[in-house]
Amino acid sequence: MPEPTSLAPVTLRAEVDINGTTYAYQQAMPRRDWQAIEQDAKLRTAYENTLRAHLGAAVMERLQPAVIVHMPTELDEAVMQRAVAELEQQPDAC
């Protein structure tokens, strides 16, 4: 026998469209659990933020963006002295 509609699970879905592709994360939960979450504004906000975080992680995993590491080179003393001298010669912006 099917579950009565009043007790059917609730489905929560977070979506984002990126360049025409829709990415989604959804989760089903018992209606009673959702009703408890829905009654507490802080709990609901936290739960919705968790859904968004899961969606963000899924999108990043799917897109696999490059990770770029910028490692500045060490300045030797002469370069540092020139840079300081140039900064001291610039008029104040004020």
PyMOL Python script that loads the backbone (N, CA, C, O; Angstrom):
from pymol import cmd

cmd.read_pdbstr("""\
ATOM      1  N   MET A   1       0.851  -1.179   0.000  1.00  0.00           N
ATOM      2  CA  MET A   1       0.000   0.000   0.000  1.00  0.00           C
ATOM      3  C   MET A   1       0.898   1.244   0.000  1.00  0.00           C
ATOM      4  O   MET A   1       1.823   1.325   0.808  1.00  0.00           O
ATOM      5  N   PRO A   2       0.645   2.215  -0.890  1.00  0.00           N
ATOM      6  CA  PRO A   2       1.489   3.418  -0.933  1.00  0.00           C
ATOM      7  C   PRO A   2       1.323   4.262   0.319  1.00  0.00           C
ATOM      8  O   PRO A   2       0.298   4.235   1.001  1.00  0.00           O
ATOM      9  N   GLU A   3       2.400   5.025   0.588  1.00  0.00           N
ATOM     10  CA  GLU A   3       2.387   5.931   1.739  1.00  0.00           C
ATOM     11  C   GLU A   3       1.359   7.034   1.530  1.00  0.00           C
ATOM     12  O   GLU A   3       1.244   7.557   0.422  1.00  0.00           O
ATOM     13  N   PRO A   4       0.613   7.400   2.559  1.00  0.00           N
ATOM     14  CA  PRO A   4      -0.310   8.534   2.404  1.00  0.00           C
ATOM     15  C   PRO A   4       0.490   9.788   2.029  1.00  0.00           C
ATOM     16  O   PRO A   4       1.624   9.968   2.474  1.00  0.00           O
ATOM     17  N   THR A   5      -0.109  10.639   1.216  1.00  0.00           N
ATOM     18  CA  THR A   5       0.561  11.850   0.748  1.00  0.00           C
ATOM     19  C   THR A   5       1.094  12.690   1.900  1.00  0.00           C
ATOM     20  O   THR A   5       2.166  13.286   1.786  1.00  0.00           O
ATOM     21  N   SER A   6       0.366  12.745   2.996  1.00  0.00           N
ATOM     22  CA  SER A   6       0.789  13.574   4.124  1.00  0.00           C
ATOM     23  C   SER A   6       2.077  13.067   4.764  1.00  0.00           C
ATOM     24  O   SER A   6       2.764  13.820   5.454  1.00  0.00           O
ATOM     25  N   LEU A   7       2.413  11.777   4.538  1.00  0.00           N
ATOM     26  CA  LEU A   7       3.624  11.217   5.116  1.00  0.00           C
ATOM     27  C   LEU A   7       4.716  10.975   4.071  1.00  0.00           C
ATOM     28  O   LEU A   7       5.788  10.466   4.399  1.00  0.00           O
ATOM     29  N   ALA A   8       4.447  11.340   2.813  1.00  0.00           N
ATOM     30  CA  ALA A   8       5.427  11.128   1.747  1.00  0.00           C
ATOM     31  C   ALA A   8       6.684  11.942   2.042  1.00  0.00           C
ATOM     32  O   ALA A   8       6.600  13.029   2.614  1.00  0.00           O
ATOM     33  N   PRO A   9       7.847  11.420   1.656  1.00  0.00           N
ATOM     34  CA  PRO A   9       9.092  12.151   1.905  1.00  0.00           C
ATOM     35  C   PRO A   9       9.101  13.513   1.205  1.00  0.00           C
ATOM     36  O   PRO A   9       8.438  13.716   0.188  1.00  0.00           O
ATOM     37  N   VAL A  10       9.850  14.408   1.763  1.00  0.00           N
ATOM     38  CA  VAL A  10      10.045  15.742   1.191  1.00  0.00           C
ATOM     39  C   VAL A  10      11.363  15.708   0.425  1.00  0.00           C
ATOM     40  O   VAL A  10      12.345  15.143   0.906  1.00  0.00           O
ATOM     41  N   THR A  11      11.392  16.307  -0.759  1.00  0.00           N
ATOM     42  CA  THR A  11      12.617  16.386  -1.539  1.00  0.00           C
ATOM     43  C   THR A  11      13.068  17.836  -1.569  1.00  0.00           C
ATOM     44  O   THR A  11      12.314  18.728  -1.961  1.00  0.00           O
ATOM     45  N   LEU A  12      14.303  18.059  -1.151  1.00  0.00           N
ATOM     46  CA  LEU A  12      14.895  19.395  -1.182  1.00  0.00           C
ATOM     47  C   LEU A  12      15.920  19.400  -2.310  1.00  0.00           C
ATOM     48  O   LEU A  12      16.684  18.446  -2.456  1.00  0.00           O
ATOM     49  N   ARG A  13      15.942  20.454  -3.099  1.00  0.00           N
ATOM     50  CA  ARG A  13      16.803  20.505  -4.280  1.00  0.00           C
ATOM     51  C   ARG A  13      17.448  21.880  -4.377  1.00  0.00           C
ATOM     52  O   ARG A  13      16.772  22.907  -4.310  1.00  0.00           O
ATOM     53  N   ALA A  14      18.758  21.882  -4.534  1.00  0.00           N
ATOM     54  CA  ALA A  14      19.494  23.125  -4.789  1.00  0.00           C
ATOM     55  C   ALA A  14      20.001  23.050  -6.225  1.00  0.00           C
ATOM     56  O   ALA A  14      20.549  22.029  -6.640  1.00  0.00           O
ATOM     57  N   GLU A  15      19.820  24.123  -6.980  1.00  0.00           N
ATOM     58  CA  GLU A  15      20.217  24.143  -8.393  1.00  0.00           C
ATOM     59  C   GLU A  15      21.015  25.393  -8.711  1.00  0.00           C
ATOM     60  O   GLU A  15      20.852  26.437  -8.080  1.00  0.00           O
ATOM     61  N   VAL A  16      21.876  25.260  -9.699  1.00  0.00           N
ATOM     62  CA  VAL A  16      22.581  26.416 -10.234  1.00  0.00           C
ATOM     63  C   VAL A  16      22.782  26.171 -11.725  1.00  0.00           C
ATOM     64  O   VAL A  16      23.034  25.044 -12.152  1.00  0.00           O
ATOM     65  N   ASP A  17      22.668  27.242 -12.515  1.00  0.00           N
ATOM     66  CA  ASP A  17      22.874  27.154 -13.953  1.00  0.00           C
ATOM     67  C   ASP A  17      24.198  27.831 -14.276  1.00  0.00           C
ATOM     68  O   ASP A  17      24.401  29.002 -13.955  1.00  0.00           O
ATOM     69  N   ILE A  18      25.094  27.092 -14.910  1.00  0.00           N
ATOM     70  CA  ILE A  18      26.402  27.632 -15.294  1.00  0.00           C
ATOM     71  C   ILE A  18      26.565  27.440 -16.785  1.00  0.00           C
ATOM     72  O   ILE A  18      26.666  26.311 -17.266  1.00  0.00           O
ATOM     73  N   ASN A  19      26.591  28.544 -17.521  1.00  0.00           N
ATOM     74  CA  ASN A  19      26.760  28.506 -18.982  1.00  0.00           C
ATOM     75  C   ASN A  19      25.788  27.539 -19.648  1.00  0.00           C
ATOM     76  O   ASN A  19      26.172  26.783 -20.540  1.00  0.00           O
ATOM     77  N   GLY A  20      24.542  27.565 -19.218  1.00  0.00           N
ATOM     78  CA  GLY A  20      23.515  26.747 -19.845  1.00  0.00           C
ATOM     79  C   GLY A  20      23.421  25.322 -19.321  1.00  0.00           C
ATOM     80  O   GLY A  20      22.540  24.573 -19.745  1.00  0.00           O
ATOM     81  N   THR A  21      24.292  24.935 -18.426  1.00  0.00           N
ATOM     82  CA  THR A  21      24.228  23.602 -17.830  1.00  0.00           C
ATOM     83  C   THR A  21      23.703  23.732 -16.407  1.00  0.00           C
ATOM     84  O   THR A  21      24.220  24.518 -15.614  1.00  0.00           O
ATOM     85  N   THR A  22      22.676  22.961 -16.093  1.00  0.00           N
ATOM     86  CA  THR A  22      22.103  22.996 -14.751  1.00  0.00           C
ATOM     87  C   THR A  22      22.737  21.906 -13.907  1.00  0.00           C
ATOM     88  O   THR A  22      22.772  20.737 -14.292  1.00  0.00           O
ATOM     89  N   TYR A  23      23.233  22.310 -12.759  1.00  0.00           N
ATOM     90  CA  TYR A  23      23.783  21.380 -11.783  1.00  0.00           C
ATOM     91  C   TYR A  23      22.830  21.377 -10.599  1.00  0.00           C
ATOM     92  O   TYR A  23      22.324  22.424 -10.194  1.00  0.00           O
ATOM     93  N   ALA A  24      22.590  20.201 -10.050  1.00  0.00           N
ATOM     94  CA  ALA A  24      21.636  20.107  -8.945  1.00  0.00           C
ATOM     95  C   ALA A  24      22.127  19.112  -7.909  1.00  0.00           C
ATOM     96  O   ALA A  24      22.858  18.168  -8.212  1.00  0.00           O
ATOM     97  N   TYR A  25      21.707  19.350  -6.698  1.00  0.00           N
ATOM     98  CA  TYR A  25      21.936  18.427  -5.596  1.00  0.00           C
ATOM     99  C   TYR A  25      20.596  18.317  -4.893  1.00  0.00           C
ATOM    100  O   TYR A  25      19.984  19.328  -4.547  1.00  0.00           O
ATOM    101  N   GLN A  26      20.145  17.103  -4.684  1.00  0.00           N
ATOM    102  CA  GLN A  26      18.877  16.960  -3.987  1.00  0.00           C
ATOM    103  C   GLN A  26      18.967  15.881  -2.927  1.00  0.00           C
ATOM    104  O   GLN A  26      19.799  14.975  -2.981  1.00  0.00           O
ATOM    105  N   GLN A  27      18.080  16.018  -1.971  1.00  0.00           N
ATOM    106  CA  GLN A  27      18.057  15.089  -0.854  1.00  0.00           C
ATOM    107  C   GLN A  27      16.612  14.880  -0.429  1.00  0.00           C
ATOM    108  O   GLN A  27      15.833  15.830  -0.339  1.00  0.00           O
ATOM    109  N   ALA A  28      16.270  13.644  -0.174  1.00  0.00           N
ATOM    110  CA  ALA A  28      14.933  13.322   0.331  1.00  0.00           C
ATOM    111  C   ALA A  28      15.043  13.061   1.829  1.00  0.00           C
ATOM    112  O   ALA A  28      16.045  12.540   2.318  1.00  0.00           O
ATOM    113  N   MET A  29      13.996  13.433   2.533  1.00  0.00           N
ATOM    114  CA  MET A  29      13.962  13.175   3.975  1.00  0.00           C
ATOM    115  C   MET A  29      12.525  12.940   4.400  1.00  0.00           C
ATOM    116  O   MET A  29      11.592  13.378   3.727  1.00  0.00           O
ATOM    117  N   PRO A  30      12.349  12.259   5.503  1.00  0.00           N
ATOM    118  CA  PRO A  30      10.995  12.057   6.005  1.00  0.00           C
ATOM    119  C   PRO A  30      10.325  13.405   6.292  1.00  0.00           C
ATOM    120  O   PRO A  30      10.958  14.346   6.771  1.00  0.00           O
ATOM    121  N   ARG A  31       9.047  13.468   5.992  1.00  0.00           N
ATOM    122  CA  ARG A  31       8.287  14.711   6.168  1.00  0.00           C
ATOM    123  C   ARG A  31       8.353  15.214   7.609  1.00  0.00           C
ATOM    124  O   ARG A  31       8.450  16.421   7.833  1.00  0.00           O
ATOM    125  N   ARG A  32       8.305  14.330   8.566  1.00  0.00           N
ATOM    126  CA  ARG A  32       8.351  14.753   9.970  1.00  0.00           C
ATOM    127  C   ARG A  32       9.677  15.446  10.294  1.00  0.00           C
ATOM    128  O   ARG A  32       9.705  16.433  11.030  1.00  0.00           O
ATOM    129  N   ASP A  33      10.773  14.922   9.740  1.00  0.00           N
ATOM    130  CA  ASP A  33      12.076  15.561   9.956  1.00  0.00           C
ATOM    131  C   ASP A  33      12.081  16.962   9.363  1.00  0.00           C
ATOM    132  O   ASP A  33      12.563  17.907   9.988  1.00  0.00           O
ATOM    133  N   TRP A  34      11.536  17.094   8.137  1.00  0.00           N
ATOM    134  CA  TRP A  34      11.501  18.406   7.500  1.00  0.00           C
ATOM    135  C   TRP A  34      10.634  19.379   8.297  1.00  0.00           C
ATOM    136  O   TRP A  34      10.979  20.553   8.431  1.00  0.00           O
ATOM    137  N   GLN A  35       9.529  18.900   8.817  1.00  0.00           N
ATOM    138  CA  GLN A  35       8.650  19.775   9.599  1.00  0.00           C
ATOM    139  C   GLN A  35       9.367  20.302  10.836  1.00  0.00           C
ATOM    140  O   GLN A  35       9.173  21.454  11.225  1.00  0.00           O
ATOM    141  N   ALA A  36      10.186  19.474  11.448  1.00  0.00           N
ATOM    142  CA  ALA A  36      10.960  19.926  12.612  1.00  0.00           C
ATOM    143  C   ALA A  36      11.994  20.973  12.192  1.00  0.00           C
ATOM    144  O   ALA A  36      12.192  21.966  12.893  1.00  0.00           O
ATOM    145  N   ILE A  37      12.648  20.756  11.059  1.00  0.00           N
ATOM    146  CA  ILE A  37      13.649  21.715  10.555  1.00  0.00           C
ATOM    147  C   ILE A  37      12.971  23.024  10.176  1.00  0.00           C
ATOM    148  O   ILE A  37      13.470  24.105  10.487  1.00  0.00           O
ATOM    149  N   GLU A  38      11.837  22.918   9.504  1.00  0.00           N
ATOM    150  CA  GLU A  38      11.132  24.097   8.999  1.00  0.00           C
ATOM    151  C   GLU A  38      10.643  25.016  10.125  1.00  0.00           C
ATOM    152  O   GLU A  38      10.518  26.224   9.924  1.00  0.00           O
ATOM    153  N   GLN A  39      10.372  24.466  11.280  1.00  0.00           N
ATOM    154  CA  GLN A  39       9.857  25.263  12.392  1.00  0.00           C
ATOM    155  C   GLN A  39      10.929  26.091  13.088  1.00  0.00           C
ATOM    156  O   GLN A  39      10.599  27.001  13.848  1.00  0.00           O
ATOM    157  N   ASP A  40      12.186  25.802  12.852  1.00  0.00           N
ATOM    158  CA  ASP A  40      13.297  26.509  13.495  1.00  0.00           C
ATOM    159  C   ASP A  40      14.077  27.260  12.413  1.00  0.00           C
ATOM    160  O   ASP A  40      14.770  26.641  11.605  1.00  0.00           O
ATOM    161  N   ALA A  41      13.967  28.581  12.396  1.00  0.00           N
ATOM    162  CA  ALA A  41      14.578  29.385  11.332  1.00  0.00           C
ATOM    163  C   ALA A  41      16.089  29.166  11.233  1.00  0.00           C
ATOM    164  O   ALA A  41      16.625  29.068  10.130  1.00  0.00           O
ATOM    165  N   LYS A  42      16.775  29.088  12.364  1.00  0.00           N
ATOM    166  CA  LYS A  42      18.225  28.885  12.345  1.00  0.00           C
ATOM    167  C   LYS A  42      18.579  27.501  11.804  1.00  0.00           C
ATOM    168  O   LYS A  42      19.517  27.352  11.020  1.00  0.00           O
ATOM    169  N   LEU A  43      17.832  26.510  12.222  1.00  0.00           N
ATOM    170  CA  LEU A  43      18.076  25.154  11.748  1.00  0.00           C
ATOM    171  C   LEU A  43      17.809  25.050  10.250  1.00  0.00           C
ATOM    172  O   LEU A  43      18.557  24.394   9.526  1.00  0.00           O
ATOM    173  N   ARG A  44      16.738  25.701   9.789  1.00  0.00           N
ATOM    174  CA  ARG A  44      16.426  25.670   8.353  1.00  0.00           C
ATOM    175  C   ARG A  44      17.531  26.356   7.554  1.00  0.00           C
ATOM    176  O   ARG A  44      17.960  25.837   6.523  1.00  0.00           O
ATOM    177  N   THR A  45      17.991  27.505   8.014  1.00  0.00           N
ATOM    178  CA  THR A  45      19.069  28.212   7.322  1.00  0.00           C
ATOM    179  C   THR A  45      20.326  27.350   7.264  1.00  0.00           C
ATOM    180  O   THR A  45      20.984  27.262   6.227  1.00  0.00           O
ATOM    181  N   ALA A  46      20.647  26.725   8.375  1.00  0.00           N
ATOM    182  CA  ALA A  46      21.827  25.862   8.411  1.00  0.00           C
ATOM    183  C   ALA A  46      21.670  24.684   7.454  1.00  0.00           C
ATOM    184  O   ALA A  46      22.622  24.310   6.768  1.00  0.00           O
ATOM    185  N   TYR A  47      20.497  24.109   7.405  1.00  0.00           N
ATOM    186  CA  TYR A  47      20.260  22.971   6.522  1.00  0.00           C
ATOM    187  C   TYR A  47      20.362  23.400   5.060  1.00  0.00           C
ATOM    188  O   TYR A  47      20.980  22.711   4.249  1.00  0.00           O
ATOM    189  N   GLU A  48      19.754  24.542   4.726  1.00  0.00           N
ATOM    190  CA  GLU A  48      19.825  25.037   3.349  1.00  0.00           C
ATOM    191  C   GLU A  48      21.270  25.358   2.960  1.00  0.00           C
ATOM    192  O   GLU A  48      21.678  25.101   1.828  1.00  0.00           O
ATOM    193  N   ASN A  49      22.040  25.915   3.886  1.00  0.00           N
ATOM    194  CA  ASN A  49      23.453  26.192   3.607  1.00  0.00           C
ATOM    195  C   ASN A  49      24.232  24.899   3.364  1.00  0.00           C
ATOM    196  O   ASN A  49      25.145  24.861   2.540  1.00  0.00           O
ATOM    197  N   THR A  50      23.864  23.845   4.087  1.00  0.00           N
ATOM    198  CA  THR A  50      24.502  22.546   3.873  1.00  0.00           C
ATOM    199  C   THR A  50      24.190  22.023   2.472  1.00  0.00           C
ATOM    200  O   THR A  50      25.070  21.492   1.795  1.00  0.00           O
ATOM    201  N   LEU A  51      22.943  22.170   2.041  1.00  0.00           N
ATOM    202  CA  LEU A  51      22.587  21.759   0.675  1.00  0.00           C
ATOM    203  C   LEU A  51      23.395  22.541  -0.351  1.00  0.00           C
ATOM    204  O   LEU A  51      23.888  21.970  -1.325  1.00  0.00           O
ATOM    205  N   ARG A  52      23.532  23.838  -0.136  1.00  0.00           N
ATOM    206  CA  ARG A  52      24.312  24.665  -1.068  1.00  0.00           C
ATOM    207  C   ARG A  52      25.779  24.234  -1.088  1.00  0.00           C
ATOM    208  O   ARG A  52      26.408  24.208  -2.146  1.00  0.00           O
ATOM    209  N   ALA A  53      26.312  23.901   0.064  1.00  0.00           N
ATOM    210  CA  ALA A  53      27.705  23.458   0.142  1.00  0.00           C
ATOM    211  C   ALA A  53      27.893  22.144  -0.616  1.00  0.00           C
ATOM    212  O   ALA A  53      28.892  21.965  -1.314  1.00  0.00           O
ATOM    213  N   HIS A  54      26.948  21.237  -0.483  1.00  0.00           N
ATOM    214  CA  HIS A  54      27.018  19.971  -1.225  1.00  0.00           C
ATOM    215  C   HIS A  54      26.930  20.235  -2.730  1.00  0.00           C
ATOM    216  O   HIS A  54      27.645  19.611  -3.515  1.00  0.00           O
ATOM    217  N   LEU A  55      26.056  21.153  -3.127  1.00  0.00           N
ATOM    218  CA  LEU A  55      25.943  21.505  -4.540  1.00  0.00           C
ATOM    219  C   LEU A  55      27.254  22.095  -5.037  1.00  0.00           C
ATOM    220  O   LEU A  55      27.739  21.725  -6.106  1.00  0.00           O
ATOM    221  N   GLY A  56      27.828  23.010  -4.266  1.00  0.00           N
ATOM    222  CA  GLY A  56      29.101  23.622  -4.662  1.00  0.00           C
ATOM    223  C   GLY A  56      30.195  22.587  -4.825  1.00  0.00           C
ATOM    224  O   GLY A  56      30.968  22.646  -5.781  1.00  0.00           O
ATOM    225  N   ALA A  57      30.268  21.641  -3.904  1.00  0.00           N
ATOM    226  CA  ALA A  57      31.279  20.584  -3.992  1.00  0.00           C
ATOM    227  C   ALA A  57      31.051  19.715  -5.221  1.00  0.00           C
ATOM    228  O   ALA A  57      32.006  19.326  -5.894  1.00  0.00           O
ATOM    229  N   ALA A  58      29.786  19.407  -5.518  1.00  0.00           N
ATOM    230  CA  ALA A  58      29.481  18.587  -6.691  1.00  0.00           C
ATOM    231  C   ALA A  58      29.850  19.308  -7.985  1.00  0.00           C
ATOM    232  O   ALA A  58      30.384  18.698  -8.911  1.00  0.00           O
ATOM    233  N   VAL A  59      29.562  20.608  -8.042  1.00  0.00           N
ATOM    234  CA  VAL A  59      29.913  21.391  -9.233  1.00  0.00           C
ATOM    235  C   VAL A  59      31.427  21.439  -9.405  1.00  0.00           C
ATOM    236  O   VAL A  59      31.940  21.235 -10.505  1.00  0.00           O
ATOM    237  N   MET A  60      32.134  21.709  -8.321  1.00  0.00           N
ATOM    238  CA  MET A  60      33.598  21.791  -8.414  1.00  0.00           C
ATOM    239  C   MET A  60      34.190  20.447  -8.833  1.00  0.00           C
ATOM    240  O   MET A  60      35.138  20.399  -9.617  1.00  0.00           O
ATOM    241  N   GLU A  61      33.638  19.374  -8.318  1.00  0.00           N
ATOM    242  CA  GLU A  61      34.133  18.047  -8.694  1.00  0.00           C
ATOM    243  C   GLU A  61      33.892  17.798 -10.181  1.00  0.00           C
ATOM    244  O   GLU A  61      34.738  17.231 -10.873  1.00  0.00           O
ATOM    245  N   ARG A  62      32.737  18.225 -10.657  1.00  0.00           N
ATOM    246  CA  ARG A  62      32.378  18.014 -12.067  1.00  0.00           C
ATOM    247  C   ARG A  62      33.230  18.884 -12.990  1.00  0.00           C
ATOM    248  O   ARG A  62      33.704  18.411 -14.023  1.00  0.00           O
ATOM    249  N   LEU A  63      33.429  20.154 -12.623  1.00  0.00           N
ATOM    250  CA  LEU A  63      34.181  21.082 -13.473  1.00  0.00           C
ATOM    251  C   LEU A  63      35.690  20.868 -13.389  1.00  0.00           C
ATOM    252  O   LEU A  63      36.415  21.158 -14.341  1.00  0.00           O
ATOM    253  N   GLN A  64      36.155  20.370 -12.267  1.00  0.00           N
ATOM    254  CA  GLN A  64      37.573  20.140 -12.013  1.00  0.00           C
ATOM    255  C   GLN A  64      38.442  21.323 -12.466  1.00  0.00           C
ATOM    256  O   GLN A  64      39.257  21.192 -13.379  1.00  0.00           O
ATOM    257  N   PRO A  65      38.254  22.476 -11.813  1.00  0.00           N
ATOM    258  CA  PRO A  65      39.052  23.640 -12.197  1.00  0.00           C
ATOM    259  C   PRO A  65      40.525  23.434 -11.867  1.00  0.00           C
ATOM    260  O   PRO A  65      40.888  22.697 -10.950  1.00  0.00           O
ATOM    261  N   ALA A  66      41.353  24.108 -12.644  1.00  0.00           N
ATOM    262  CA  ALA A  66      42.790  24.037 -12.400  1.00  0.00           C
ATOM    263  C   ALA A  66      43.122  24.750 -11.094  1.00  0.00           C
ATOM    264  O   ALA A  66      42.486  25.741 -10.732  1.00  0.00           O
ATOM    265  N   VAL A  67      44.103  24.243 -10.409  1.00  0.00           N
ATOM    266  CA  VAL A  67      44.595  24.890  -9.204  1.00  0.00           C
ATOM    267  C   VAL A  67      45.925  25.542  -9.578  1.00  0.00           C
ATOM    268  O   VAL A  67      46.854  24.877 -10.037  1.00  0.00           O
ATOM    269  N   ILE A  68      45.994  26.830  -9.376  1.00  0.00           N
ATOM    270  CA  ILE A  68      47.186  27.590  -9.748  1.00  0.00           C
ATOM    271  C   ILE A  68      47.898  28.016  -8.479  1.00  0.00           C
ATOM    272  O   ILE A  68      47.293  28.591  -7.573  1.00  0.00           O
ATOM    273  N   VAL A  69      49.183  27.731  -8.424  1.00  0.00           N
ATOM    274  CA  VAL A  69      49.984  28.098  -7.261  1.00  0.00           C
ATOM    275  C   VAL A  69      50.905  29.234  -7.679  1.00  0.00           C
ATOM    276  O   VAL A  69      51.663  29.114  -8.641  1.00  0.00           O
ATOM    277  N   HIS A  70      50.831  30.328  -6.950  1.00  0.00           N
ATOM    278  CA  HIS A  70      51.735  31.458  -7.192  1.00  0.00           C
ATOM    279  C   HIS A  70      52.717  31.513  -6.035  1.00  0.00           C
ATOM    280  O   HIS A  70      52.337  31.710  -4.881  1.00  0.00           O
ATOM    281  N   MET A  71      53.968  31.336  -6.366  1.00  0.00           N
ATOM    282  CA  MET A  71      54.989  31.374  -5.335  1.00  0.00           C
ATOM    283  C   MET A  71      55.931  32.535  -5.658  1.00  0.00           C
ATOM    284  O   MET A  71      56.750  32.437  -6.572  1.00  0.00           O
ATOM    285  N   PRO A  72      55.814  33.629  -4.910  1.00  0.00           N
ATOM    286  CA  PRO A  72      56.674  34.777  -5.206  1.00  0.00           C
ATOM    287  C   PRO A  72      58.140  34.431  -4.953  1.00  0.00           C
ATOM    288  O   PRO A  72      58.482  33.653  -4.062  1.00  0.00           O
ATOM    289  N   THR A  73      58.978  35.037  -5.767  1.00  0.00           N
ATOM    290  CA  THR A  73      60.411  34.819  -5.571  1.00  0.00           C
ATOM    291  C   THR A  73      60.898  35.730  -4.465  1.00  0.00           C
ATOM    292  O   THR A  73      60.307  36.777  -4.203  1.00  0.00           O
ATOM    293  N   GLU A  74      61.956  35.335  -3.831  1.00  0.00           N
ATOM    294  CA  GLU A  74      62.533  36.141  -2.761  1.00  0.00           C
ATOM    295  C   GLU A  74      63.261  37.331  -3.381  1.00  0.00           C
ATOM    296  O   GLU A  74      63.995  37.185  -4.359  1.00  0.00           O
ATOM    297  N   LEU A  75      63.052  38.483  -2.809  1.00  0.00           N
ATOM    298  CA  LEU A  75      63.737  39.677  -3.291  1.00  0.00           C
ATOM    299  C   LEU A  75      65.084  39.798  -2.588  1.00  0.00           C
ATOM    300  O   LEU A  75      65.191  39.651  -1.370  1.00  0.00           O
ATOM    301  N   ASP A  76      66.108  40.072  -3.394  1.00  0.00           N
ATOM    302  CA  ASP A  76      67.396  40.277  -2.728  1.00  0.00           C
ATOM    303  C   ASP A  76      67.424  41.687  -2.143  1.00  0.00           C
ATOM    304  O   ASP A  76      66.550  42.501  -2.444  1.00  0.00           O
ATOM    305  N   GLU A  77      68.397  41.973  -1.332  1.00  0.00           N
ATOM    306  CA  GLU A  77      68.471  43.233  -0.588  1.00  0.00           C
ATOM    307  C   GLU A  77      68.492  44.445  -1.516  1.00  0.00           C
ATOM    308  O   GLU A  77      67.843  45.449  -1.224  1.00  0.00           O
ATOM    309  N   ALA A  78      69.226  44.373  -2.630  1.00  0.00           N
ATOM    310  CA  ALA A  78      69.324  45.509  -3.551  1.00  0.00           C
ATOM    311  C   ALA A  78      67.965  45.813  -4.189  1.00  0.00           C
ATOM    312  O   ALA A  78      67.581  46.977  -4.304  1.00  0.00           O
ATOM    313  N   VAL A  79      67.251  44.787  -4.595  1.00  0.00           N
ATOM    314  CA  VAL A  79      65.930  44.988  -5.198  1.00  0.00           C
ATOM    315  C   VAL A  79      64.979  45.583  -4.164  1.00  0.00           C
ATOM    316  O   VAL A  79      64.186  46.471  -4.479  1.00  0.00           O
ATOM    317  N   MET A  80      65.061  45.102  -2.960  1.00  0.00           N
ATOM    318  CA  MET A  80      64.198  45.616  -1.892  1.00  0.00           C
ATOM    319  C   MET A  80      64.498  47.091  -1.620  1.00  0.00           C
ATOM    320  O   MET A  80      63.570  47.880  -1.441  1.00  0.00           O
ATOM    321  N   GLN A  81      65.748  47.468  -1.587  1.00  0.00           N
ATOM    322  CA  GLN A  81      66.120  48.872  -1.342  1.00  0.00           C
ATOM    323  C   GLN A  81      65.619  49.764  -2.467  1.00  0.00           C
ATOM    324  O   GLN A  81      65.150  50.872  -2.206  1.00  0.00           O
ATOM    325  N   ARG A  82      65.708  49.301  -3.730  1.00  0.00           N
ATOM    326  CA  ARG A  82      65.197  50.096  -4.860  1.00  0.00           C
ATOM    327  C   ARG A  82      63.690  50.270  -4.758  1.00  0.00           C
ATOM    328  O   ARG A  82      63.166  51.358  -4.997  1.00  0.00           O
ATOM    329  N   ALA A  83      63.004  49.206  -4.405  1.00  0.00           N
ATOM    330  CA  ALA A  83      61.553  49.277  -4.298  1.00  0.00           C
ATOM    331  C   ALA A  83      61.136  50.251  -3.196  1.00  0.00           C
ATOM    332  O   ALA A  83      60.196  51.025  -3.378  1.00  0.00           O
ATOM    333  N   VAL A  84      61.815  50.220  -2.079  1.00  0.00           N
ATOM    334  CA  VAL A  84      61.513  51.131  -0.975  1.00  0.00           C
ATOM    335  C   VAL A  84      61.802  52.569  -1.399  1.00  0.00           C
ATOM    336  O   VAL A  84      61.022  53.472  -1.100  1.00  0.00           O
ATOM    337  N   ALA A  85      62.911  52.782  -2.088  1.00  0.00           N
ATOM    338  CA  ALA A  85      63.271  54.136  -2.539  1.00  0.00           C
ATOM    339  C   ALA A  85      62.229  54.668  -3.510  1.00  0.00           C
ATOM    340  O   ALA A  85      61.861  55.841  -3.437  1.00  0.00           O
ATOM    341  N   GLU A  86      61.749  53.826  -4.416  1.00  0.00           N
ATOM    342  CA  GLU A  86      60.722  54.258  -5.374  1.00  0.00           C
ATOM    343  C   GLU A  86      59.420  54.609  -4.658  1.00  0.00           C
ATOM    344  O   GLU A  86      58.773  55.600  -4.997  1.00  0.00           O
ATOM    345  N   LEU A  87      59.041  53.816  -3.687  1.00  0.00           N
ATOM    346  CA  LEU A  87      57.823  54.099  -2.928  1.00  0.00           C
ATOM    347  C   LEU A  87      57.942  55.408  -2.165  1.00  0.00           C
ATOM    348  O   LEU A  87      56.978  56.170  -2.075  1.00  0.00           O
ATOM    349  N   GLU A  88      59.121  55.670  -1.616  1.00  0.00           N
ATOM    350  CA  GLU A  88      59.320  56.896  -0.843  1.00  0.00           C
ATOM    351  C   GLU A  88      59.280  58.120  -1.740  1.00  0.00           C
ATOM    352  O   GLU A  88      58.928  59.203  -1.272  1.00  0.00           O
ATOM    353  N   GLN A  89      59.630  57.986  -3.013  1.00  0.00           N
ATOM    354  CA  GLN A  89      59.631  59.117  -3.935  1.00  0.00           C
ATOM    355  C   GLN A  89      58.246  59.419  -4.508  1.00  0.00           C
ATOM    356  O   GLN A  89      58.033  60.497  -5.062  1.00  0.00           O
ATOM    357  N   GLN A  90      57.308  58.488  -4.382  1.00  0.00           N
ATOM    358  CA  GLN A  90      55.959  58.705  -4.921  1.00  0.00           C
ATOM    359  C   GLN A  90      55.191  59.655  -4.017  1.00  0.00           C
ATOM    360  O   GLN A  90      55.236  59.533  -2.793  1.00  0.00           O
ATOM    361  N   PRO A  91      54.478  60.615  -4.633  1.00  0.00           N
ATOM    362  CA  PRO A  91      53.681  61.539  -3.815  1.00  0.00           C
ATOM    363  C   PRO A  91      52.521  60.794  -3.155  1.00  0.00           C
ATOM    364  O   PRO A  91      52.013  59.815  -3.702  1.00  0.00           O
ATOM    365  N   ASP A  92      52.113  61.257  -1.993  1.00  0.00           N
ATOM    366  CA  ASP A  92      50.989  60.639  -1.289  1.00  0.00           C
ATOM    367  C   ASP A  92      49.720  60.815  -2.096  1.00  0.00           C
ATOM    368  O   ASP A  92      49.551  61.808  -2.803  1.00  0.00           O
ATOM    369  N   ALA A  93      48.842  59.855  -1.985  1.00  0.00           N
ATOM    370  CA  ALA A  93      47.577  59.897  -2.720  1.00  0.00           C
ATOM    371  C   ALA A  93      46.611  60.901  -2.100  1.00  0.00           C
ATOM    372  O   ALA A  93      45.657  61.316  -2.757  1.00  0.00           O
ATOM    373  N   CYS A  94      46.833  61.290  -0.876  1.00  0.00           N
ATOM    374  CA  CYS A  94      45.907  62.204  -0.195  1.00  0.00           C
ATOM    375  C   CYS A  94      46.074  63.608  -0.671  1.00  0.00           C
ATOM    376  O   CYS A  94      45.374  64.506  -0.203  1.00  0.00           O
TER     377      CYS A  94
END
""", "prot")
cmd.dss("prot")
cmd.show_as("cartoon", "prot")
cmd.util.cbc("prot")
cmd.orient("prot")
